[in-house]
Amino acid sequence: MDLYIDVPWILQVAEIAGAADPAPDDYGVPVAAVACHRAELLDSPVYAGPYARAAALVHILGRCRWLERSNMAVAAATGVM
């Protein structure tokens, strides 16, 4: 069974895990994280397996600035929820 993440779920996690943050500065980062997480090349997934897909998601959410203070906390929360 493959589990895919979507932008509303990431924003919900950001609301819970990044409670002290105001609204996101850049909504393009979660959109890019979802696109990377679901990426396919020649009808084959770019990231094979759930751990590699989760790592790609967490990497983008943690390294790209889209929240004022809690980028890493929200990225870690998306990896474990």
ABEGO torsion letter per residue (X at the ends): XBBBBBAAAAAAAAAAABAABBBBABAAAAAAAAAAAABBBGGBBABBEAAAAAAAAAAAAAABBABAAAAAAAAAAAAAX
